[in-house]
Amino acid sequence: MSLLKPHLSFWQIINMNVGFFGIQYSFGLQQNSVAPIYSFLHADADKLPMLSIAGPLTGLIIQPIIGALSDKTWSQKRGRRKPYFMIGALFCSIALFIFPFSSALWMAVGCLWILDVANNTAMEPYRAFVADRLDDKQQYQGFIMQSMFTGLGITLAAWSPTLFKYILKGESAAGIPYWVFGSFFLGAVCSIGSVLWSMKTTPELEPSAEEMEHIKSSSKNILTPFIDIAAAIKHMPKILWLLGLVYLFQWFAMKIYWDFLPVSLNETIWNSTITDNDIYKNEVVPFAGQLNGLYNLITIGAALILLIIAKKINAKFIHAICLCFGALTMFGLTLFTSKISLAFSMVGLGIAWASMMGIPYLIVTSSIPRQQFGVYMGIINMLIVIPMLIYTLSFGNIFRDLLNRNAVLAIQLSGVMLLFAAFFTLLLKPKILNQN
């Protein structure tokens, strides 16, 4: 049964989700530009997974803690979720501004840690904020609009290096091109600006009587968030455990793709090696960004299509099919040798990404207690970052010893993993919502 929440118009739902644009621009820079920055600073390819450990580790720790804290927060003046994602967006902007000034590898790694803590502080309460505002009938619209703005943000993040490459020439003393500076400065503006837009246009709802009782009756001390997280995991709905199995393969696959796409293209299209730094820096990395921008641009259109069909088709079938499209892209990236063919192959990944950013939340939200949206959104993020952490700790050895440092085989492996994720998606048994 739907909660009696105000029905939001189409434009109100858009305003509410605008902040995802800036947050995802930041995540997009991490996906597309951080590994190349490490390479510019002379990091070895098999060290890239370990150097990126900040992402999964901070996501594992920060998001559930922030979620548990926001569940127990309410201020008539400041709200429930807004204080957290506002602080996260502010520090995210600061970190983005500082990042390209890194003059050594250790400085870039330190900036990534700060950026990831800020991103995760912003992301989790923002997703809970969307869930708080919408009743069951509009949940699918909110989460799919989230996918659309995710696509917009990452598209700009992926294409901005190519844009700034033609505007900003030269490089810093550390060897970081000035087009990197332009991309990160723009991200700093987008991060705080888009979140401020959503905060100003979308008021928070006062918690329900049940939620307010939950807030007032709970003890609050330094251990409270950890106790809440442990209790939530203990009583976690079965569907979330099964989602964890889907995410194990899905996000391991995506992490391989993000880290090794430029290296793979270097081998298949340029027949070069990463040690040829000028080609890698000025040709391969911007082209990889264009491909990433293309699949995220496709995500926007795919999200609108999902918005239509999500009312009529069981969400788990939608997600499984979309993951299969993503797998086809991974195989295409290793088989096609022309830039045009590679561009067409990104359609499948765009469809898959639109589903990844919204459909799983639609599948499981109806099974989550509403007074615990925050902590469970954090736990869902744990299910995302645990595979990334496993990847970080293991894939350097896999890449070196099993794949013989072959980035093409790495991308093919990511395609196989997406097929496994699609299979396990079919085992999910979501509650059926009345969305008419």
C-alpha positions in Angstrom: 0.0 0.0 0.0 1.4 3.4 -1.0 2.2 6.0 1.7 0.2 9.2 1.5 2.9 11.4 0.1 2.3 14.4 -2.1 2.2 13.5 -5.8 5.0 15.1 -7.6 4.8 16.5 -11.2 7.3 15.4 -13.9 9.3 18.6 -13.4 9.4 18.3 -9.7 10.9 14.8 -10.0 13.4 16.3 -12.5 14.4 19.1 -10.1 14.8 16.6 -7.3 17.3 14.5 -9.3 19.4 17.4 -10.8 21.9 16.9 -8.0 22.8 13.5 -9.3 24.3 15.3 -12.4 27.0 16.9 -10.3 27.7 14.0 -8.1 28.0 11.6 -11.0 30.2 14.1 -12.9 32.6 13.6 -10.1 32.2 9.8 -10.1 32.7 10.0 -13.9 36.0 11.8 -13.5 37.1 9.0 -11.2 36.1 6.4 -13.8 37.7 8.1 -16.8 40.5 10.3 -15.6 42.0 9.1 -12.4 43.7 6.0 -13.8 45.1 8.0 -16.7 46.4 10.6 -14.2 48.2 7.8 -12.4 49.7 6.7 -15.7 50.8 10.3 -16.4 52.6 10.1 -13.0 54.3 6.9 -14.2 52.3 4.2 -12.4 52.5 0.6 -13.8 49.3 -0.8 -15.3 49.2 -3.8 -12.9 49.3 -1.3 -10.0 46.1 0.6 -11.1 43.7 -1.6 -9.2 45.5 -1.2 -5.8 46.0 2.5 -6.4 42.2 2.9 -6.7 41.4 1.1 -3.5 40.0 4.4 -2.0 36.8 4.0 -4.0 35.6 0.6 -2.7 37.0 1.1 0.8 35.4 4.5 1.5 32.1 3.3 -0.1 32.1 0.3 2.2 32.7 2.4 5.3 31.2 5.8 4.7 27.8 5.2 3.0 26.3 2.8 5.6 27.5 5.1 8.4 26.0 8.2 6.8 22.8 6.3 6.0 22.4 5.2 9.6 23.1 8.7 10.9 20.6 10.3 8.5 17.9 7.8 9.5 18.2 9.1 13.0 18.3 12.8 12.1 15.6 15.4 11.8 15.7 19.2 12.0 12.8 21.4 11.1 15.3 23.9 9.7 17.9 21.7 8.1 16.0 18.6 7.3 17.0 14.9 7.4 19.2 14.0 4.5 20.2 17.5 3.1 22.9 18.4 5.7 24.8 15.2 4.8 24.7 15.5 1.0 25.4 19.2 1.1 28.6 18.7 3.1 29.6 15.9 0.8 29.1 18.0 -2.3 31.1 20.9 -0.9 34.1 18.8 0.0 33.8 17.0 -3.3 34.1 20.4 -5.1 37.2 21.3 -3.1 38.9 17.9 -3.8 38.1 18.2 -7.5 39.7 21.6 -7.7 42.9 20.4 -5.9 43.3 17.1 -7.7 45.0 18.1 -11.0 47.7 20.0 -9.1 49.1 16.7 -7.9 52.9 16.7 -8.6 53.5 13.1 -7.5 51.7 9.8 -7.4 51.2 9.9 -3.6 49.5 13.3 -3.9 47.0 12.0 -6.5 46.2 9.0 -4.4 45.6 11.2 -1.4 43.3 13.5 -3.4 41.4 10.4 -4.5 40.8 9.4 -0.9 39.4 12.8 0.0 37.3 12.9 -3.1 35.8 9.4 -2.5 34.9 10.2 1.1 33.1 13.3 -0.1 31.3 11.5 -2.9 30.1 8.8 -0.7 28.9 11.2 1.9 26.8 12.9 -0.7 25.5 9.9 -2.6 23.9 7.7 0.0 21.6 10.3 1.7 20.7 11.7 -1.7 19.4 8.3 -2.8 17.5 8.0 0.5 16.1 11.5 -0.1 14.6 10.4 -3.4 13.1 7.3 -1.8 11.7 9.5 1.1 9.9 11.9 -1.3 8.1 9.4 -3.5 5.3 7.0 -2.9 5.2 3.5 -4.5 3.4 4.7 -7.6 6.2 7.1 -8.4 9.3 5.2 -7.2 10.0 3.9 -10.7 10.0 7.5 -12.1 12.4 8.7 -9.5 15.0 6.0 -9.8 14.9 6.1 -13.6 15.3 9.9 -13.7 18.2 9.2 -11.4 19.6 7.1 -14.2 19.1 9.9 -16.7 21.0 12.5 -14.7 23.7 9.9 -13.9 24.1 9.5 -17.7 24.3 13.3 -18.2 26.9 13.8 -15.5 29.2 11.0 -16.6 28.7 12.0 -20.3 30.1 15.4 -19.5 32.9 14.0 -17.4 33.9 11.6 -20.2 33.7 14.1 -23.0 35.2 17.1 -21.2 38.8 15.9 -21.7 38.3 15.9 -25.4 36.6 19.4 -25.3 39.4 20.9 -23.1 42.1 19.2 -25.2 41.3 21.7 -28.0 41.1 24.7 -25.7 43.9 24.1 -23.1 47.4 23.2 -24.5 50.5 22.1 -22.6 51.0 20.3 -19.3 52.1 20.9 -15.8 55.6 20.3 -14.5 54.4 16.9 -13.3 53.3 15.9 -16.8 49.5 16.3 -16.3 47.9 17.9 -19.4 46.1 21.2 -18.8 42.9 19.7 -20.3 42.7 17.6 -17.1 42.7 20.8 -15.1 39.7 22.1 -17.1 37.7 18.9 -16.6 38.2 18.9 -12.9 37.5 22.6 -12.4 34.3 22.2 -14.3 33.4 19.2 -12.1 34.0 21.3 -9.0 31.4 23.8 -10.2 28.9 21.2 -11.3 29.1 19.2 -8.0 28.1 22.0 -5.7 25.9 23.9 -8.1 23.6 21.0 -9.1 23.1 19.8 -5.5 22.2 23.4 -4.4 19.6 23.4 -7.2 17.9 20.3 -5.9 18.1 21.5 -2.3 16.4 24.8 -3.2 13.7 23.3 -5.4 12.8 20.2 -3.4 11.8 20.5 0.3 12.2 17.4 2.5 9.1 15.8 4.0 8.7 15.6 7.7 9.1 12.0 8.8 6.0 10.0 9.3 4.8 9.3 12.9 6.3 5.8 12.7 9.6 7.2 11.5 9.6 10.0 14.1 9.0 7.5 16.8 12.0 5.5 15.4 14.1 8.7 15.6 13.1 9.7 19.1 13.2 6.3 20.7 16.6 5.3 19.5 19.7 5.9 21.6 22.4 8.0 20.0 26.1 7.6 20.7 29.3 7.0 18.8 28.4 3.3 18.4 24.8 3.9 17.3 25.4 3.8 13.5 27.5 0.6 13.8 24.8 -1.0 15.9 22.1 0.0 13.4 24.2 -1.3 10.5 24.7 -4.7 12.2 21.0 -5.0 13.1 20.0 -4.1 9.5 22.4 -6.7 8.0 21.1 -9.3 10.5 17.5 -8.7 9.4 18.3 -7.9 5.8 15.6 -9.1 3.3 16.6 -12.2 1.3 16.3 -10.3 -1.9 19.2 -8.0 -0.9 21.4 -11.1 -0.3 20.6 -12.2 -3.8 21.2 -8.7 -5.2 24.7 -9.0 -3.6 25.3 -12.0 -5.8 24.2 -10.1 -8.9 26.4 -7.1 -7.9 29.4 -9.4 -7.3 29.7 -10.0 -11.0 28.2 -6.8 -12.3 30.5 -4.4 -10.5 33.6 -6.5 -10.7 33.0 -6.4 -14.5 32.5 -2.6 -14.6 35.6 -2.0 -12.5 37.7 -4.0 -15.0 36.2 -2.0 -17.9 36.8 1.4 -16.3 40.4 0.7 -15.4 41.5 -1.2 -18.6 39.5 0.3 -21.4 42.3 2.8 -22.4 45.0 0.1 -22.1 42.9 -2.3 -24.2 42.3 0.3 -26.9 46.0 1.1 -26.9 46.6 -2.6 -27.9 43.7 -3.1 -30.4 43.5 0.2 -32.2 46.9 1.8 -31.8 49.0 -1.4 -31.7 51.0 0.5 -29.1 52.1 0.1 -25.5 51.4 2.2 -22.5 55.1 3.1 -22.3 54.6 5.2 -25.4 53.3 7.9 -23.2 52.7 10.6 -25.8 50.3 8.4 -27.8 48.6 7.1 -24.7 48.2 10.6 -23.2 47.1 12.5 -26.3 45.2 10.0 -28.4 44.1 6.9 -26.4 42.8 8.5 -23.2 40.7 11.2 -25.0 39.2 8.6 -27.3 38.4 6.3 -24.4 36.7 9.3 -22.8 34.7 9.8 -26.0 33.5 6.2 -25.9 32.5 6.5 -22.2 30.7 9.7 -23.0 28.9 8.0 -25.8 27.5 5.1 -23.7 26.4 7.6 -21.0 24.7 9.7 -23.6 22.9 6.6 -24.8 22.0 6.0 -21.2 19.8 9.1 -21.2 17.6 7.9 -24.0 17.6 4.3 -22.7 16.4 5.6 -19.3 13.5 7.3 -20.9 12.6 4.1 -22.7 12.9 2.2 -19.4 10.6 4.8 -17.9 7.9 3.6 -20.2 8.4 -0.2 -20.1 9.1 -0.4 -16.3 5.4 -0.1 -15.7 4.6 -3.1 -17.8 7.5 -5.6 -17.5 8.9 -7.2 -14.4 12.0 -5.2 -13.4 14.2 -8.2 -13.0 13.7 -9.2 -16.6 14.5 -5.7 -17.8 17.7 -5.7 -15.8 18.8 -9.2 -17.0 18.3 -8.3 -20.7 20.1 -5.0 -20.2 23.1 -6.7 -18.7 23.3 -9.0 -21.7 23.5 -5.9 -23.9 26.4 -4.7 -21.8 28.2 -8.0 -22.2 27.8 -7.7 -26.0 29.6 -4.3 -25.8 32.5 -5.8 -23.9 33.1 -8.5 -26.5 32.6 -5.9 -29.3 35.3 -3.7 -27.8 37.9 -6.5 -28.2 36.8 -7.7 -31.7 36.2 -4.4 -33.6 39.2 -2.5 -34.9 37.7 0.6 -36.3 36.6 3.6 -34.3 33.2 3.7 -35.9 32.5 0.1 -35.0 33.6 0.7 -31.5 31.2 3.7 -31.3 28.2 1.6 -32.4 29.1 -1.1 -29.9 28.6 1.3 -27.0 24.8 1.2 -27.5 24.7 -2.0 -25.5 26.7 -0.6 -22.5 24.5 2.5 -22.6 21.4 0.4 -22.2 23.0 -1.7 -19.4 24.2 1.4 -17.5 20.7 2.9 -17.6 19.4 -0.2 -15.9 22.3 -0.5 -13.4 21.7 3.1 -12.1 18.0 2.7 -11.4 16.3 -0.7 -11.9 18.0 -2.6 -9.0 16.7 0.1 -6.6 13.3 -0.3 -8.0 13.5 -4.1 -7.5 14.4 -4.0 -3.9 13.0 -0.7 -2.4 9.5 -2.2 -1.7 11.2 -4.8 0.5 13.0 -2.2 2.7 11.5 -0.8 5.9 10.8 2.9 5.2 12.2 4.1 8.5 15.5 2.6 7.5 15.9 3.8 4.0 19.1 5.5 4.8 21.0 2.6 6.3 19.7 0.1 3.7 20.7 2.4 0.8 24.2 2.4 2.5 24.1 -1.4 2.7 23.2 -1.6 -1.0 26.2 0.5 -1.7 28.3 -2.0 0.4 27.0 -4.6 -2.0 28.4 -2.5 -4.9 31.8 -1.7 -3.3 32.6 -5.1 -1.9 33.1 -6.6 -5.4 35.2 -3.5 -6.3 37.3 -4.1 -3.1 37.7 -7.8 -4.1 38.8 -6.6 -7.6 41.2 -4.1 -6.1 42.9 -6.7 -3.9 43.0 -9.5 -6.5 42.9 -8.3 -10.1 46.5 -7.0 -10.2 47.7 -10.6 -9.7 45.0 -11.9 -12.1 46.0 -9.5 -14.8 49.7 -10.2 -14.4 49.7 -14.0 -13.8 46.6 -15.3 -15.4 45.9 -12.9 -18.2 49.6 -12.3 -19.0 49.1 -8.5 -18.8 46.6 -8.7 -21.7 44.1 -5.9 -21.4 42.0 -7.3 -24.2 41.4 -10.5 -22.2 40.5 -8.4 -19.2 37.7 -6.7 -21.1 36.5 -10.0 -22.4 36.4 -11.3 -18.8 34.2 -8.4 -17.9 31.7 -9.4 -20.6 31.5 -13.0 -19.2 30.9 -11.6 -15.7 28.0 -9.5 -16.9 26.4 -12.6 -18.4 26.7 -14.3 -14.9 25.1 -11.2 -13.4 22.2 -11.4 -15.8 21.6 -15.1 -14.9 21.5 -14.4 -11.1 19.2 -11.4 -11.7 16.5 -13.9 -12.8 16.6 -15.4 -9.3 15.4 -12.2 -7.7 11.8 -12.2 -6.4 10.7 -8.6 -6.0 7.4 -7.5 -4.5 5.0 -6.3 -7.2 4.1 -2.6 -6.8 0.9 -1.0 -8.0 2.3 1.7 -10.3 -0.9 2.5 -12.2 
